[in-house]
């Protein structure tokens, strides 16, 4: 039994690493850009407007400000008509210059009525047919160039069961590894040399504490038989507490480590998120979040 146990733990460790590697590759393959920078879109649309006006012989007119009317919708106004046939190539060129690769739709609207005059989608640029409405002239007048970007998607719906199951299995195997290492071993004879055990596999994105497991890659928490999906801030706060287990963390220190990227913080934010984590960890009797009034908090792990 003592000879087979290291082999079993080695097999479990190898399985954990293999699963995490497959999950990482799968996640990277299915990931989309997580942020659409409005400053880059602004510069790209102003560049496009400048090229269109110059192509029309206008190098002096003022270019109106780019307006963001919704999270993924941007508009720029033209006081005169322009060559619509030149728009697709110029717009795509500007997006490439400013490293914008999100799918988008284009609409030309009448300034007064906001009715659609012409338009196309990025799929038209790679299809076998000409761009929609190409060859049609714009009458003299005022027009608005509207670009609508596709919302960000981290993974397709069909991928989430695979990712969630893989993350859950990794956590379960990690808990089995951890508990196996905690079982008391019989005392060896006095003349026997100490038995060396293989070190547990290290993964900064998989934190085991008490009878719980925090998967930072998937932002999931496994407590006993229950799996919880965490928000970005909940996962970040729990990671800080786990990394400082059984240590007192002052409130100001927690705000600095967890909320510093927001610039403006509210002291009550800590209390609200601590309360959420306590509810999520309720199934693990070996873990508690203690409050030190006027000081901060401590994650106590048996």
Steps between C-alpha positions, in 0.01 A plus 500: 500500500784739588664430165190562290387823673775723349416360157129580550579854609734544204223381263249741655747787476573426135125487428448839668776662296372343178143621564615851583712508186208388283268754665752778443539415131123471458445832675760679285353357179147615586586834662401828339650843566374606843514873442415741220698817561290804414808718441620268221154493340489881520836536324410239236170672410661845487771360271232351276305827489816690408580262213143514365488880507841532334388257228205734442738795462435642848813545711386791719157421643482422869442134590224462759571320826441126516200423723449173689124450521511153662767263637572362150365775269703796368396783265672780309312766305581617147373841387519391137475186290800275432602212275332196661702257284822611671361459853541121556871490414583825683311399817654153514845651441447744790387220733810298407727800570349538848490124568122459515395151392142477635224411244283799411209630290497832314196721438470835322216701656326818392586775752146633523287186494759244625370262233736245349631599155781251433691239700690174516657251744864393535407159359439674165873579476597132480200365308491420128249779426566876495445701816132574555377824337831548317467716190208701637549876533417710802297811423638831624414546864595423859578140602604306810745210483397248767714198598352230725746248649405146596469448879790315661458127563749302706377161373209349316220349706588149390851537641402590857394148608839367388691778675295479821528120518875514442548767767285306751690178434832680550385634837372159614829332408693776678291446816564123480874570470493741791304272732714198411807695607333588833425141605719386792764246405608212727824565686787325319743283694782690666760363261300596188597808303235771445270437206516778243175607335453674170430874529145604416460660161505879515253709304453868596146495358380207717488572876403228747410599858308307764255282308457758223665573168520835317552481122615848390499411131131406501409730792331210679498389866446135598385446859416138569245386239410853391658708222453878503569741215671815633511854370836650410512698827388206717773279352763771548401563863491127585841453338649773723344344812626151410850628426503659848316218682504529882641851470331826591435716193418861573204655317722756324735225386208301352374808314848557359544138384149440362351835397808704401424459128169689538659823621204585727396261778231490765577353842169312508606306190725282718218415744259410217746266325615340829135422575461337156809283549381385842179369343693324224735333752220393736529133391867483606515474882881519497503857362377821667536871427542678834432872546738705712293810574678819413792308345405266216444130428676164534435180302534220757580157355518191723 
